[in-house]
Amino acid sequence: MTLPFRDINVQTASDAYIFTSPSSPNAPALAIDRPTGDIRLLDASLLSGKRVSRITSIAGILGVIQLRLDKYIIVITKAQPVGRLRGHMVYKVVSTDILPLRERQVSDPDEDRFLNLLRGFIKPGPMYFSYSVDLTNSFQRQAQQDAVNPLWKRADDRFFWNRFIQSDLINFRNSGGRGQAAPQPNIDPYILPVIFGMLEIHPTTFKGTPLTIALISRRSRHRAGTRYFTRGLDDQGHAANYNETEQVVVLNDHTTGLGGSSWQQQQKSSSLTDGVGKEMQILSYVQTRGSVPAYWAEINTLKYTPKIQIRAIEAAYPAAKAHFEEQIRIYGDNYLVNLVNQKGREVPVKQAYEQVVEMLVSRPQEHVQGDQRTDEKFRTIETAEKKSQFDRLHYIYFDFHAETKGLQMHRAQLLIDRMREALVAQQYFRASVDSTPGNTNKTDGGRLDVRSLQTSVVRTNCMDCLDRTNVVQSMLARWTLDRMFIDLGLLARGSRFADEDPAFELMFRNMWADNADVVSNAYSGTGAMKTDLTRTGKRTKAGALQDGNVAVTRYCKNNFLDGPRQDAFDLFLGVYQPSAGGGFVFVDRRPVLIQAVPYIAAFGLFFVLMGMYSPRLPDAAVWPMRLFILFWTAVTGWSLWFVFNNGMLYVNWPKLNPRPWATEGYHETISRVRKDKILGPLVARHERGLSVARYINAEEGKKRIE
């Protein structure tokens, strides 16, 4: 098995960037020609006399991306060790650098904006990688793979976050390049897969027993984006905000490998058992979350609760079918836990999900259970028949908000009790590491001897797949961890780890609350709600106030800041690909007067405050100042009314890959504005460059079908 180089030097020359590994002097050097971007493999021993302007040490190559005018190499300049999993070091990307293939003599606004989007997107991450363990796959999938393949070839395509910007290297590997037409396996050590999400590793003890507990959330690169601009499914069946979360427990983890290709030699002499011969055991439990699998959207109009739009369920059937075919193939039976409200604005989303399941399942049978709090505490849809693969879908609706109303969050345990039989049958993954001499020399650290497999998965969702979802996922993880400890003999049957080890309980709570915040930040731009429950075990008034603060912050970010964030997702992941012929991508094409209204409101408010608090001369008349204040109060009020009454014009929409409902809503709103008695006559009948074709960037970029 070929592992990525853990130490790479970049030599900057006038005609190429040359990458070499000091720890592997006999390995070929990777050259990326300037300015063409052609990729070649060179004999590293022949480079000693080459003239270079700079030599830099990096942790890895994140990828290569083509923008409007040039190609750029994105390199990882600093990586922070996070911890060890099964002896393999895991790193977090801390800083990166973008290397241009051309030295630009003049500034280009669009190119600079693209680069700023990339820098702003990459810097906060969070992205993680390892030189020696596959972070994109759960331990169960790793046990079923052929470890002979290079690390990037074993990566799960869904969670290979930098797969698009690695395309140039992968294409060269598979097909070669100019002067090197055959496949080039020697480039494998330069291809480094990373994941985007949350990863925490905690070496700890439970009741005196040393162990390592880890939590990994892998965000899918398909249909990735921000909260209100990415909902439901795409045509290929990829769900928005799809995350796989794996809780891992490792017992007797005494390996000391450094990771990477230089680690391979060390691993040959390392032992997988400690001095008393305790075998290493790995236990993991996987859950998923993802948007309701239908064609739906929430349309921002500056109102606090956006309007929900749902397309015909029949239209979404092929996408939903593709989605669940993949889910069943990977995970087995799917328990679909739906937590949206059964009353109010969320009802159409709930009904759409249930209609999708009823279309997929053979002879669906519905069961509804209520109580004094709600008429529909639970609703299940499943079938006793096994005529098709979709009969492995088990839909469970739980009225989360109704049952936990009044800070009664402990009542969410009702869902766990309802699912107990399914959870017992589900099992979890458990394996020991084969430490026989024939296996300890393998670069993967030893073969996994599987003892039990997880046979199904719980797929949880609410509207955003954030706050309610994380509470339920943490409860499922807690229930399963109790079961793991009982099976390991660390807990007596019927006991709970929360009662046995308070320090471990606190660490567990904080780990899952951190997971909630990371997943929420990536999607909504803020931390999660209800983390007081996850961190302390109870709902508090302070936590409710904090949730109010989060709600207001989300409103502001989702309406006024998420457009560029969505553009950054689309650019990095290849949903939008710039072309040399397109320009003025980021130009605001709204009429100038439309753009000016918020500034008029701001100036009006300033004049009102100035008039109210400015000192008045003793002999000055009162009425002129009052009229001044009244006039600017009226101007400010009208301006604010206009902005919020025509919110579609003031939401910060994505510009690279506009949403269809944004295009439709814009044209409807601008048509209505033309009829406004005050502003209408002043608005141009044809906005500069705002034909439908130009608005959807038909000439300005190539878009890969999502």
N, C-alpha and C positions, 0 to 999 in steps of 0.2 A: 504493500500500500504506500502510495506517495503522499506525504504530508506537506502542507504549505511551509515555505521558509519562514522562520521566525526572526531572522535578521537579514535585512536587505539594504544595500547601499544604492543610492541613485547618483549616477554621474551625469551632470548636465553639460552637454556639448552643444555646439552651434547647429549640428545636423541631426542630433538624436538625444533622447533620454535613455540611458543604459542602466539596467537593474542587475545587480549581482548579489550573491549571498556569500559573505566572508567565511561562514562556517562550512560552506560546500564549494570549495574552490574549483572542483572538477565539473560542477554543474554548468550548463550553458547559460550565457548571459542573455537577458531579454532586452532588445533594442526597439524603441518606438521612434520612428524617423520623424524629423521635423522638416517641413510643416505638414507632410502628407498624412502622418499617422499610420503608415505602414508598419507592420510588426514583423520582427525577425528574431531568430535565435542565433547567437554568436558563440564562438569558442572564447571563453573568458580569459584563457591564457594569452590570447593575441591582443588584449586590450591595454597591456601595461604601458605602451608608448603613446596611447591616444591622448590628445590634448583636451582637457575638460576645464570648465570654469568653476565648478563647484561639486563637492561630494557631500551628500546628505544621507544620514541613516534614518530609515523609516521602519514602521512595524508591519506594513503591508500595503498592497494596492487595492483601494476600494473599487476603482473602475475607471473607465474612459467614457466621456460623454461628448457628443457633438452638439454645439449650440449654433447660433445663427451664422457666425463668421469663422468659428474655429473649433477644433477639438481640444479637450482638456483632460489631463490625467489627474484623478483625485487620489491622493495618497494619505495613509494614516501616519501622522508624524508622532503621535503619542498615544499609548494605550495603558490603561490602568488595570493592574491585576484585581480581579473581583474575588477569586477563591478557586478552590479545586473541586472538580467533580470526578470521582473515581480516579483521583490522582492527576487529572488533566487540568492545567491552569486555564482559566477563563478570563478574558479581558474585556474591558469596556473602552470603546472609542472615545478618546478625550479631545483630541485635536486633529485637524486635517489640513492639507494644503492643496491648492488647485494649480497645477502646472500647465501653462499655455504652450501650445505647439508653435504659435506665432507670437512675435513681439509686436503688439499693436502700436502704431504710431499715432493714431487718432482715437478719440473716445467715441463709442457708439452707444447711445442710450439704451437700446434694447438689449445689446450684449451685456452691458453693465447690470441691467435689471435682472437678466437671467442669472448672472454670477451671484448677485446679491440674494436671489431666491435660493440658490443652491447652498450658499454659505449659511444663510439663516435657517435652512432646513436641516443641514447636517450637524451644525454645532450643538443644538440641544439634544439631538438623538431621541431616545437612547438606543445605541447600537452595540452589540456584543459579538465576540467571535472567540474561537479557540483554534490553535494550530493542530490539535490532536484529537478532539472529540467533536462529533457532529451535533451542533446545537439546534439545527433545524428539525431534527427528528426526535421523537420521544424515545425513551430507552426501549420500549417494546418494539418500535419499528427498527431501531438499531440492531436489536437481537435477531431480526429476521433478514438483515441485509448481508451482502457479501462484502466483507471488509477489505477485499483486495482492491476494489475501485478507489480512485483518489477521492479525497474528502468532498470536493465540489460536485462530483458525479453522484455521490450518495445523498446530497442535500435534497430536502423536500422542496419542490419548486414553489409551493405556496409561501414558504417562509424564508426563501433565499432572497433576502431583501434587496441586495445589490445585483440581482441577476441581470437586469437590463443593462446596467453600466458595465457589467462584465462581458457583454455580448461580443465585443471585439476580440477579447482574449479567448473566449470559448469558441468563436467561429474559427480563429486561427488554429486552435487546438484540434478542432474537428476536420478542417479542410485545408489547413496550411495557408500560405500567402504567397506574395510575389517572390519567386525564386525558391520557394519551399512548398511545393504543391501537395505533399502528402500530409496526413494527420501528424500533429506535433505533440506527443505525450510529454515531452520534456518541459513544456510550459506549465504543466499541472501544478508544480509548487508555487507558482506565482498567482494562482487563482484562489482567492480567499473568500469564502462565503460568510456573510454576517447576518444576524437577525436583528429585528427591530422590536422592542418591547420592554419587558421587565425581567430582570434576573437578579436574584439574591441567593447567596450561599452562606449558610450559618453553621460552622463547626460548633457543636454544643453538646450538652449532656441531657439525658432524661433519667431522673432518679439515679444519677451516678453512672449511667451507661453512656459512653461517648458515641456520638453519631453525628452525621451531617444532614441537615435538612435544607432543601433548596426549593425555590419557586421560580418557574420559568413561564412567562407569557410571550408567545410568539405571534406577532401580528402578520396577517396575510398581506402580501404585496398586491393582491388582486382587489380591485374596487376599494383601494385605500383612499382616505380623505378625511374631511372635516364633517362635523356633526350634521348640519342642515344641507350640505351640498352632496352628501353621499348616503343614501338610504337604500334599503331593499336589495334587489338582485340586479346584476347586469345580464346581458343575453346569454353569456356563457355559464350562468348559474353561480357566479361568485357573489358572496354576501358582503355587504358593507360592515365595517368594524368587526371583521371576523378575527377572533383570537383563539388560539389553543393554549390552555394553561395546564402545566404539568407540575404536580407536587412530588418531590423526590426525597426519599430517605435512604441514606447509605450507612450501613453498619460496617465497622472495622475497615475504614478507608485509610490504609497506611501507605499507599503508594506515594512516591515523591517525584514523579516525572515533571520535567520542565515544560513539555509540550513542544511541538514543532519538529522539524526534521533533525535538529541537533539532539532532540530528546530521544530519538529512536535508539541511539547507541546506549544511552543510560538505561532505557527500559529493558534491554536485554539482560541486565544483571539485577534488576529490581525484583523484589518478591511481592506477591500479592497477599501474603499472610504475615501476621506479626510473629513475635517470638514464641507465642504459645499456640500458634497454628489456627487462629480464628479465621474463618473464611469471610471474605467480603460479600455482603448481601446488598442488593439494590431493590428498592420497592418504589413504585411510582403509580400515580393516579392522574388521569387525563380528563379534562373537561373542555368544552368549547362554548363559545358565545358568538352570536352573529345576528345581524338585522333580520327582521321578519321577512321570510322568503317570498316576496311578491314584488310587483312593480309599484312602488309608492314613493312619495316625496313629501317633505314639509316645505312650504313656500314662504320664504322670509318676506315680510312686508313692513318690518319695524314694529309689528304688534308682538306682544309678549308671547302669545301662543300662535305660532304660524298655522296657516291653513294646510290641511292634509289633502293630498291628491292621490287617488288610487286608480290605477288603470284596471281594465277588465281582467278578472282572474284567469279567464281562458287564455289571454295573451301571455300571461306569466307562466302558464303550465310547462312549456318546454324548458324554461330556465329553472323552475323549481324542480323539475324532474332531473335535470343535469346536476343540480346542487345536491339533491339527496342520493343520487346514484353514487356520487363521489364520497359523500359522508358514510354511506352504508359500506362501500367498498373498503374504506380506510378503518372505520371504527366498529362496524357491526351494527347491532340494534341501536337506534337513536331514540332517546327519551327527550321529547321536545317540551321543555318547560317554558310556558308563556306567562309573563308577569304583568302584561299591560292591563290597564283599567277596563272594567266591563261597563263603565258608565262614562259619559262625557265624550270628549273629542277623540279619545283613543279607541272607541268602540269599532270604528270601521277597520282599523288595523287588526284588531283581534278577530273580527269576522273574516277578514281576508285570509289570515293564517289558517283558520279552521276550514275555510272553503278549499284552500290548497291541499290540506291534509286529506279531506274527504274525497278529492279528485284522485289522489294518489293511492289511497288504501282501498283494498278490495272489501266490499260490503262493510263499510265503517259502522261501528256501534258506538253511540254516544251515551255517556252517563253523567248526570249532573247531581251535585251534592251541595246543599245550602245549609245555613245556620241562621241564628238570630241577627248576625251582623250583615249578612249578604245572602241573596237568593242563589248565588252561584259561587260558592267557595271554591269548588273544584269542578272542572269539566274535563272529561277524558274522551279521546277518540282513538280507537284501536280496533283490531279485529282478531278473532281467534283463528282465522284462516291463514295459510302461508302459501298463497297462490303466486305471489310475486314478491320481488325483493322489497317493494315499498310497504309490504305488510310488516316489516321490521321497524316501522315508525310507530311511536307511542306518544300521542299528544296529551299533555297534562297542563290544563290551565289552572292557575292559582291566583286568586284575587288578593294580591299582596297588600295593596294600600288599604283595602277595606278591613282585612284581618289584623293589620298592625296599627290601625288608627289609634291615636291617643298615646303615642310612644310605647305601645304594647308590642315591641319588636320580637319578644320571645315567642309570639304566636306564629312567627315564620317557621318554627319547628314543626308545625302541622304538616308542612309540605314534605319534610324529611320522613315523618311518620307515615304519610300516605305512600311514599316511594320505597319504604323499607324493603319490601320483598324484592323489588327490582334491583335495589342497591346490593342486596346480599347475593343475588344471582350474577350481578355484574362482575364481581371480583375486582382485583387490581393486579398490576404486573409485579411479579416477584422473580428474581433470579439471583444466583450466586455466581461469582467469578471463578471460572475453571482455572485453578492454579497448578495444574499438572505441568511437568517440564515441557511437554510438547506444545503447550499453549501460552506459557508465560513469555515466550520470546516474540510473540506477535506485537506489532506496533500499536494495536488497539488496546493493549493492556490485559489481554486474556479473553477467552471466549465466554459469553454469558450462558450459563446453564439454567434454562428457563424452568421455573417451578409452577408458575401460574400466569395466565394471561387475562387482561381486562377484555371482556367480551362485548361491551357496549359502551356508550358514552351518553352523558347528559348534555344536551345543547340548550343553554339558557338564554333568554332574551327578555328585555323590556323595550321601551321605545328607543332608548339610546344604547342599550346593552352596557350600561355603566353602573349606576348606583344600586338599584334593586338587584341587578344581575350579580354584582360582586358580593352582596350580602348572602345571597343564596349559594353562590359558588363557595364562599368561605365556610358555610355551614356543611355543605356536602364534603368539602375537604376535611373538616374537623371530624365528621362522622367516620370517614374512611380512615383517617389517621388513628382514631381510637381502635378501629378494627385491626389495623396493622400492628399496633403495639400489643394488642391482645394475642394476635397470632404469633408474635415474636416472643411472647412470654414476659413482656415488660409491664403488662397490666393484667390485673385479674378480670375475668369475664364480668361484664356489667359495670366496670369502673370507667372513668373518663380521665384523660390526661390533664384536663383543666383542674381537677380536684387533687391530683397527685403531685404536680410540680408547677407551682405558681410562676416561677421564672421562665420555664419553657412556655407556659400559656401566654405570658406577656410577649415573648418573642414571636410566637405564632400569630397573635393578633396584629402586631405591628407589621409583620411581613405581609399579611393579606391586605392591611390598610394601605401599605406602600404600593402593592399591586393595583389596588383600586385607583390610587392617585395617578400612577404612571399611565395606565390604560385610558383613564379619563382625560389626562392632559393631551395625549396624542390625538384624541378625537374631538373633544370639546374645548380644549385650551385652558381648562381649569382642573383643579383637583376634584376628587369625587365627593358626592354627598353621602351622608349616613356613615362616614368613617368613624364617628364617635361610637357607633354600635360595634363596628369591627374592632376598634382599638380597646374599648372599655367593656364591651359586652352588654351595654344598655344604652337606651336612647336618652339623651339629655337635652335640657332647654338650651344650653350653650351650643350643643351640636346643631339644634334646629336653627339657631341664629346664624351659625356658620353656614348652614345650608342656604339660608337667605342671601348671604353675601356671595356665595358661589353662584346662585341663580342669577343675581344681578350682573355679576362679572361675565357669566356665560352669555347673557343677553347682549351685552356690549361687544364682546369679542366675536360672537357668531354673526352679528349683523354688520359690524364695521371693520373687522380685522381678518376674517377667515378667507376672504377672496384670495389674497396672496398666499396664504397657507395652503389652500387647495391647489393653486398654481404650482407651488413647490412640490407637492406630492406628485402631480401630473408630470412635471418635468423630470424629476429624479427617477420615477418608475417607468417612464417611456410612454405614458398615455398621450402626451403631447411631445412631438419631435420638431424642433425648429428647422426651418429651411432658409437657405441663403437668400432666396428671392423675396421673402416676406419682411416687411418692416412696419414700424408704428403699431406693434402688437398691443402695447400698454396705453395707448392714447385714450383719454377719456372723451368719448364721442357724444356725450350729452350736450345739449345746447348750453351756451355759456350762462344764460340766465338761470337755467335749472341748477347748474353748479354753484351759482352765486347765492342762492336762497339761504343755505345754512350760514354763510358769512354775514348776510344781511341780518339774520336773527342774532348772531353774536354781537355785531356792532350795535344793534338795537338794544340789547340787554346792557351793553356797556354804557350807552347814553342814558338809559333809565337809571342805572346805579349812580352814574355821575351826577345826574340831575337831583337824585334823592339825597346824596351825601355831600354835595359841594356846598361850601359855606355861602350864605347869601348876605349881600351888603344890607346894612340897616334900613336904608331908604329905597331899596329895590322893590319893584312890584312883584306880587306873588303869582298873578295869573299867567304871565308869559312862561315861567318855569313849569307851572302845572300843565299848561298846554303842551310844552315841550315833552314832559314826561308821558302825558297821555298819548301823544302822537307816536313816540317810539315804543310805548307799551303795545299800542295797536299794531305797529309794524312787526314787532317781535312776536306777538301772538299769532298774527296771520302767517308769518314765515314758519313758525313751528307747526301750525295747523297744516300748512301746505306740505311740509316735509313728511309728517306722519300720515297724512291723507293720501300721499303718493309715495309710500315707502319703497315700492319697487325701484324707484329712481335713485334711492339713497343707500340701499344695501350695497356693501362692497362685494360684488359678484366676482367669481373667477373669470379671468380674461382669456386664458389659454384654451380652455375647454368649456365654453359656456353651456349651462344646463338648458334643456329645451324649454322648461317652464319659465326660466329667466328671460329668454328671448321673447316668448309669447307675452309674458307679463309686462315686459318693457314696452312693447308696441301698443298693448292695450292701454297702459297708463299714459304714455306720451300722447296718444290720441285723445284721451280724456283731458289732459292738460291743455291741449290746443283749444278746448272748449271753455277753459277757465276765463271768467270775465276780466280779470285783472292781468294775468300773465299770458293768457292764450294768444292774444294778438301779437305779442312780442317774441313768441317762440318761432323759430324758423320752421318752415313747412318740410324741409328736408335736412336732417342733421348730417353734418359732415362725415361722410364715410360710413353711414349707418344703413347700408343696404343689408338685407338678411344674409346674403352670401358673405359679406365682409364681416358682419357681426359674428358669424360662426367660424371665422378664421379659415375659410376654405382656401384662400390664397396664401395665408400667412403661416401655415404649418401643416405638417402631416400628423394625423392622429391615428394611433393604433386602436383598433376596435377593442373596447373594454371587455 
